Amino acid sequence: MNREEYTNDDRRKGVQVAGPGVERSGTMAGARPGAAGPGITTGAGPGITDSAMIHIPLEDDIDRQTLFGSMDANLQLIREATGVDIIQRDDGLTLKGPAKYIQDARRILEELETMIRKGEKIDSQKLHYVIALESEGVSYGEHNVSGDTIAFTCQGRPIKPKTIGQKRYVNSIRKRDVVFAIGPAGTGKTYLAVAMAVRAMKNKEVQKIILARPAVEAGENLGFLPGDLQDKVDPYLRPLYDALYDMLGREKALALKEKEIIEVVPLAYMRGRTLDDAFIILDEAQNTTREQMKMFLTRMGFGSKIVVTGDVTQIDLPKGRKSGLVEAEKILKDVKGIDFCYLKGVDVVRHEMVKRIISAYDEYYKNHPDSRSDSGARRRNGQK
């Protein structure tokens, strides 16, 4: 099983890994108690409350406005994340705060300096990501993802992985014929899969793209909704259309759909088909039954590639029905040629508030394991 994680093999074994010239710790609070780096003055005894101070000189080639951010917003984010006070001096920055966290703030600032020298743009989203990586003991600079453009939108904007997890996910799609991507909302699971499908079609690696989704009745009966079958299922397929329109433009996407080069269909439409030379994406796979998942995976023909995406914390199946995605993970984890990629909260590329919301829900469900199934049952029964 090629299980994608944010830590490399050494870190999974508990080995601390250091980049060139950088003292690394396993977590934001992982510095050795009472230990100080070069140039650090500490308080009396070991412990999290020890005071420390370090001066970081800034070279002339570092643009301070870019490093500090508008109205010193970048420095404020680092202060909030580490609890370290950052004081601006004529020749650099002075860091003051708990000895246990001061090296974390220093490393974050050094990462930003390196990014500036490479000409990378620093915005709040990227800074939040650098801070999140540091909290896991991972260096942004050691896992640079900025140069991997996989496609372009219809307006010419480059589409590229923005996080380490996304980059590993994209690499798995390149190398494997069957890839499962499991993670929370906002991690780019579907969007990147569609981008890779469009890229494969433009490069003539496949002849068609098929996007499928289970039409789970989220509190509503399809039979009671107005319109014909297509009208009934289109709302469930809208996220897939949105991704296609973003990359191809609405007119071109609809023209390719009319020619059946691109199909956006409910999962039920896949039954009985064998698909050769196709890039096939199954979205919201956590809402497939075990029978539907097996049916879908066995549609694969010669020259085809399958990507399955889902969030196992958002299962809307009726009580007593097992998720096909959860079961597939158990059954197929050791099958050669299949990758399982696990995206996390740190891979969320939406508004920073989305990460906080996901984290809060995860923490709540961790402490109240029965709440998840209860809320799902109420939702399916139309209760609030």
HUVEN-V872405 format. One record per backbone hydrogen bond with DSSP energy under -1.0 kcal/mol. CO is the residue of the C=O (numbers start at 1). NH is the residue of the N-H. E is the energy in kcal/mol with one decimal. If there is no record, write none. Layout:
[[CO;NH;E] [CO;NH;E]]
This chain:
[[1;3;-1.1] [8;12;-2.2] [9;13;-1.3] [10;15;-2.6] [11;14;-1.8] [19;22;-2.0] [27;30;-2.2] [32;35;-2.4] [37;40;-1.6] [41;53;-1.4] [47;50;-1.4] [50;99;-2.6] [51;43;-1.5] [52;97;-2.0] [53;41;-2.1] [54;95;-3.4] [56;93;-2.7] [59;62;-1.5] [63;67;-2.2] [64;68;-3.4] [65;69;-2.0] [68;74;-1.6] [68;75;-1.3] [69;72;-2.0] [70;73;-1.5] [72;76;-2.0] [73;77;-2.1] [74;78;-2.0] [75;79;-2.4] [76;80;-2.5] [77;81;-2.1] [78;82;-2.2] [79;83;-2.8] [85;96;-2.6] [87;94;-2.8] [91;58;-1.9] [92;89;-3.2] [93;56;-3.7] [94;87;-3.1] [95;54;-2.2] [96;85;-3.2] [97;52;-1.7] [98;101;-1.6] [98;102;-1.2] [101;105;-1.7] [102;106;-1.9] [103;107;-2.5] [104;108;-2.1] [105;109;-2.2] [106;110;-2.3] [107;111;-2.4] [108;112;-2.1] [109;113;-2.3] [110;114;-2.2] [111;115;-2.2] [112;116;-2.4] [113;117;-2.2] [114;118;-1.5] [115;120;-2.6] [116;119;-1.4] [123;127;-2.5] [124;128;-2.6] [125;129;-1.8] [126;130;-2.5] [127;131;-2.5] [128;132;-2.4] [129;133;-2.6] [130;134;-2.2] [131;135;-1.7] [133;136;-1.4] [133;138;-2.5] [134;137;-1.5] [140;143;-1.1] [145;148;-1.0] [147;149;-1.2] [151;159;-3.3] [153;156;-2.0] [157;153;-2.7] [159;150;-2.9] [159;151;-1.3] [163;167;-2.2] [164;168;-2.3] [165;169;-2.0] [166;170;-2.6] [167;171;-2.4] [168;172;-2.0] [169;173;-2.0] [170;174;-1.9] [171;175;-1.9] [172;176;-3.0] [177;306;-3.4] [178;339;-2.0] [179;308;-3.0] [180;341;-3.4] [181;310;-1.9] [182;343;-2.3] [184;187;-1.0] [186;349;-2.9] [188;192;-2.2] [189;193;-1.2] [190;194;-2.6] [191;195;-2.3] [192;196;-2.4] [193;197;-1.9] [194;198;-2.7] [195;199;-2.3] [196;200;-2.3] [197;201;-2.3] [198;202;-2.6] [199;203;-2.0] [200;205;-2.9] [201;204;-1.4] [208;279;-2.3] [209;263;-2.7] [210;281;-2.9] [211;265;-2.7] [212;283;-2.9] [213;267;-2.0] [214;216;-1.8] [216;218;-1.6] [217;219;-2.9] [221;224;-1.4] [222;225;-1.4] [228;232;-2.1] [229;233;-2.1] [230;234;-2.1] [233;236;-1.2] [234;237;-1.0] [237;240;-1.2] [237;241;-1.7] [238;242;-2.8] [239;243;-1.7] [240;244;-2.0] [241;245;-3.0] [242;246;-1.9] [243;247;-1.5] [244;248;-3.0] [245;249;-1.6] [246;154;-2.3] [249;253;-2.4] [250;254;-2.5] [251;255;-2.2] [252;256;-2.5] [253;257;-1.9] [254;258;-2.4] [255;259;-1.6] [256;261;-2.4] [256;262;-1.5] [257;260;-1.2] [261;209;-2.6] [263;211;-3.3] [265;213;-1.3] [266;269;-1.8] [267;270;-2.2] [268;271;-1.1] [270;273;-1.7] [275;301;-2.2] [277;207;-3.0] [277;208;-1.1] [278;305;-2.3] [279;210;-2.6] [280;307;-2.6] [281;212;-3.1] [282;309;-3.0] [284;287;-2.0] [285;288;-1.8] [288;324;-3.3] [289;293;-2.3] [290;294;-1.8] [291;295;-2.3] [292;296;-2.8] [293;297;-2.6] [294;298;-1.6] [296;299;-1.9] [299;275;-2.9] [301;304;-1.3] [302;277;-3.1] [305;280;-3.2] [306;179;-2.2] [307;282;-2.6] [308;181;-3.2] [309;285;-3.0] [310;183;-2.0] [311;314;-2.2] [318;321;-2.2] [323;327;-2.0] [324;328;-2.3] [325;329;-2.1] [326;330;-1.2] [327;331;-2.4] [328;332;-3.0] [332;335;-1.7] [335;338;-1.6] [337;178;-1.1] [339;180;-3.0] [340;4;-1.7] [341;182;-2.8] [344;347;-1.8] [345;348;-1.6] [351;354;-2.0] [352;356;-1.5] [353;357;-2.5] [354;358;-2.7] [355;359;-2.6] [356;360;-2.4] [357;361;-2.5] [358;362;-2.8] [359;363;-2.3] [360;364;-2.2] [361;365;-3.0] [362;366;-1.9] [363;367;-1.6] [364;368;-1.8] [368;371;-1.9] [370;374;-1.7] [371;375;-2.6] [372;376;-1.9] [373;377;-2.2] [374;378;-2.2] [375;379;-2.2] [376;380;-2.1] [377;381;-1.5] [378;383;-3.0] [379;382;-1.2]]
